[in-house]
Amino acid sequence: MEQPESHISRLARDAGFDTVAITTPDGMARAAGHFDQFLKAGRHGVMAWMADKADRRKSPLTLWPDVRSIIMLGMNYGPAHDPLERLDRRETGNISVYAKGHDYHDIIKKKLKQVARQIHRTYDAEVKVFVDTAPVLEKPLAAKAGLGWQGKHTNLVSRSHGSWLFLGSIFTTLDLKADNPEKDHCGSCRNCLDSCPTGAFPAPYQLDARRCISYLTIEYKGHIPAEFREAMGNRIYGCDDCLAVCPWNKFARRARENRLFPRPELEAPDLADLVELEDQDFREIFSGSPIKRIGRDYFIRNVLIAIGNSGNSACLPQIERKLAEQNAVIRSAAVWALRRLAEEETFAALRQQYMDREEDGIVREEWQK
């Protein structure tokens, strides 16, 4: 008779997962300590939800006292091409690999539920599924289960899939044999640390999210600090630099799930087109995409910064139209882009036209720089 562990592994792979391993809910003290340090240093920035349920994150048993085993599952989303190649195409927007296709939350959650239902029916065990949106320390749990190890960039690295794994978990009351953790294979490599455009790694295995372009373009709902804008380049949603330079990617393969394949219109979208999007257009274009969650205004903020880095003065008419936008973060980014691309006389004339009626202090400061 097939053992539960091998049966569950087969169910997971049949559902479309590329890797699966099992761990226990205990033994998380070290990961919890690192998480505490991260929070105490304020490196989570505005992501208050991390601190709000910190106790649940630090211990799966606090999240669900009845859990006996945790099944960690990974789905490969490896790109067909090096995602850094498009960073030089400054008139186009660069979107993180994970966000170019369908929203992975929807894909993975559906497959997790499929596997969990089969476990429940077969073994009469209770199950709960989680994918990214619940207070679960998925990367430490995945490392503990043996799916890979947390690299110096704090992300999971797999010997088989490099840096390109989406993670999900099934918590269950079923007692299962745990797999062995994976060893750290980073060695002396510093590629991920040295590649970061904004210096978001204060030390190996430490991340300051407040300096991370993924955080700034996705989580942060404010005026992006001036010190990071030029370094953002044409990255309008997320950043893949630290992931893409990992040597272990040489073993990675392209994603199997076709819904994770990049949509053609998101491969290298024209910044001049994106900056014109109104709310309805934005919602339609990014329907079913994780990009939709940040909202049109903050997306346009990101696009304007990319335009400011593009050197493309042909976008000046679009920039000027954004100076009258309702949202101050858009107006501020537009002023910054305008200063980067316009002639001094043009900038001075527009400053005289718009600054006197500007009520937002940060935007006024942007005009006065």
N, C-alpha and C positions, 0 to 999 in steps of 0.2 A: 504494500500500500504506500502511495506517495506521501512523504512527510509534509506537514503543513507549510514549512518554510519553502520547500522547492515548489509546492503547489502554488503558493502565493506569488512566488517569483515568476512562475509561468503565466499566471493570470495577469500580472502587471505587464509583462512583455507582450502578451497577446493584445492588451489594451493599447499598446503603443509606447510604453515607457522603454527607455534605452538601458536603464540600470536600476537596480533595486537592492536594498540591504536593510537589515533589521538591527535595532538597538533597544536599549532599555531606557526608561524615563529618569533614572537616577544618574548620579555621577556627573552632574553639570556644574559643580562648584567652580571649576576653573573658568569656564565660559561665563558664568554668572559674575565672577569677579572682574573679568575684562569688560563686561557690559556695564557694571557699576562704575568703573573708571571712566568709560566713555561718557556716561551720563553726567557724572560729577564734574568732568571737564567742560561740560556744555557743548560737546562736539556733535550732538544731535541737532543743534540749531533750533529751528522752529517746529521740528517733528515731535510735538508734545505727546503724541500718542505713544511714543516709545517709553516715556517715563510714566505715563498714566497707568499702565498695566505692567510695570517692570517686574513685579513679583511673579506674575504668570509667565512672563518671558523666561525668567531665570530658572523656573522649575516646571516641567510638564505636569508634575503631580499636583501643583497648585492650580494649574489650568483645568485638570481633570483628575481627581484623586483615584479614580478606578482604573486608570490606564496601566497596563502591564507591559505592553510592547509598543514600539513605534516603528512603523514601516516607512522608510525613507525612499522616495522614488525620484528619479531624474529623467528629464526629457531633453535630448540634444537639440539645440537650436543653432548649431554651427553654420556660419555664412559660407557662401560659395566662393567669395573673394575677400581679400584683406580689407576690412572696413576703414582702414586708415588711408587707403588710396584716394578717397574722395575729399580728403581734407584740403587738398590743393585746389579744388574746384570752387573757388571762393564765391562765385556768383550763384552757387546752388547751396541748399541747406543739407547738413549732415545729420541724419537721424540714427540713433542707436540701433544696433542690429535687432535687439529684442522687440522693438516697437514698429518695425517696418511691415510686419504681417498682422494677423488677427491677434486680438488680445489673448495672451497666453493664460491668463487667469481663467477665462471661460473654457479654453481647451483642456487645461489640466484638471480643473475641478470636475468637469464632466467625466473624465477618465478615472479620476480618483473615486468618484461615487460608484462607477461601474465596478471597479475592483472591490470596493468596500462592501457593496451589496452581495457580491459573490462570497466574500469572507463571512459575512453575517449568515447567509443562507447555509453555507457548508458547515460552519463550526458553532453556530448559535452564539456568536460573540458580539458584544457591542462595539461599535466603530464610530469614529469621528474623523472627518477629513479637513485638512487645512492647506491652503496655498497662498502664502505671502500676506494675506489680509488679516490673519489672526495673530495673537501674541505668542509666537513660537520662534525660538532661535534656530531657524532651519539650517543655517550653515554649520554651526557647531554640532548639531544633531546628525547632519549628513556626514561630517568628518568622523564622528564617533561611530557611526554605522559602517564606515568604510567606503563610502561613495567617492571620497577624495580627501583632500586636506585644505585647510584655510591657508591660502598663500599670503605673501607679504602684503598684498593689496587687500587682504581680509576676505576676498571672495573665495569660493570653492574652486579648487583645481583638481581635475580628474586625469589620471594617467591615460585614459581612453578617449576623453572628450575635451581635454584642455579646459578652458575657462567657460565653455558654452553649455551649461546645464541649467535648465529650469528645475526648481525643486518643489516637491509636494510631499505631504506626509499623511499617513493613516494611523491614528491612535486607536488601539484596540485593547479590550480586556483579555484577549487571548495570550496565553503564555507561549512565547516563541523563543527559539535559540538565537541569541544575538551574534552578529558578525563581528569580526575584529576591526578596530579602527585602522585607518590608513596612516602611514608615516608621512612626515613632512619631507617632500622631495625638492624644496626650493634651493637648497644648498646656498652658495654664495651669490646667486643671481639677484640682481637689483633692477631688472628691466622694467618691471611695473612701477617701482618707486621713482625711477629716474624719468619715466615717460610722462608723468602727470604734468599737464600744462600749468596747473595752479598750485603745485606743491601741497597737495591735500594729505600727504602722509608724513606726519611729524617723526615717525620712526617705523621700522619694519613691523608689520602686523598691527599697525594703528592707523586709523582714518579719522581725519577731522572733516566731517560732512560739510561744514560751513564753507570749506574751500573747494568742494567737489563740484565739477560742472554738472554732473547728473543731478545733484541736489539743487543747485542754483537754477537749472532750467526746468526742473520738474516739481520739486517740493516747495521751493522758496517763492512766496507770493509777495514780493516787494521789489524795491529798486535794487537791481543787482549792483553790488559795489564796483566802483570804477576800476579798482585794481585787478578785477578778474575779466573785464569785458574784452580786452584785446586778446587775452589768452583763450577765450572761448572760440575764436576763429569763426567757422561757419557751423558750429555745433548748435543746433536749434532744439534738440530734444535728446538729452542724455549724452554720454561720452563712453567710448569703448577703448580708449588708449591703453589703460593698464591691463585690460583683458586681452587685447589684440597682440600685445608684444610678448606674451608668455611663451617660452620655448615649448611648453607641453602642448601647444596648439598644433604642433607638427603631427600629432597623432589624431587630431580632431577630424571629423567627417561632416559633410553637409547634413542639415536636419532632414529627417525622414518625413515628418508631418508637413504636408503641403500647405496647411493653413498658417504655418510659421514662415513660409517663403515670403520674401519681400514683395509687396505690391509694387508694380512697375512705376506708378506715379510717386512713390515715396523713395525710390532709389537715389535720385538726385534732383529734387524739386527746385524749380527756379524761385529764388528769393523774391524777385520782382512780382511774381504771381502770388506767392504766399502772403505777402504783406497787404495785399488788397482784400483778403478774406474778411467778410462780415460774419456775424455769429451763425447764421443759418448755413452759409457756405461751409464754415469750419465744421459744424456738426455733421453735415452730410458727407464731406470728404473723409472725416476721421471716425465715422460710424464703425463700431466694432474694433476700434483701435485704442490702445492705452493712452494715446496722445489726447484723446477727447477729454480725459479727466482733468487736465490742467486748465481747460477753458480757453476760449479764443483770445482774451486779452493778454494773458501771460505768454501764450504762444507768439502773438504779434510782438510782444516785448523782446522775446528771444530772436525773432526774425530781424527786427530792427538792429539789434546789436550785430548780428551776422552781416547785415548790409553795411553797417559802419566799418566792418573789417574787410569788406569785399573790394574796396577801391573802385567800385562801379558808380560813377557820378550820374549815370543815366537813371538811377533810382531816386534822384533828388525830388522830382515831382511827387512820388509816392511818400517820401519822408515828410515833405511839407504838409501833405494832407493829414498826416498823423499828429501834427502839432496841435490840432484842434480836437483830438480824441477826448472822450469823457474821462477815461482812466488815466490817472497821473503817471503810472509806471510806463504806459505807452508814450506819453508826451515826453517824459524824461529820456527814454531810450531814443526817441526821435531827435531830440536836441543833440544828444551825444553823437548819433550817426550823422546828423547834419554838419556838426563841427568837423567831423572826420573827412567829409566828402566835398563840402561846399567851399567856394572861394570866400576869402575874408569879407569882401564887400557884400556878398549874398547873405552870409551868416549875420553880419551886423544889421542888415536891413530887416531880416526876419526877426531878429532879437528885439529890435525896436517895435516891430508890429505886434509881437506876441507877449513879451515879458511883462509889460505894464498891466495886462489883464490876467496874468497868471496868479492864481490864488494858492497853489501848492508851494510850500517853502522849498522842498527838495528840487522841484522843477526849476524854480527861480535860481537856485544855487547852480544848477546845471547850465543855465543860460549865462551866468556870470563868471564861470570858470575861464 
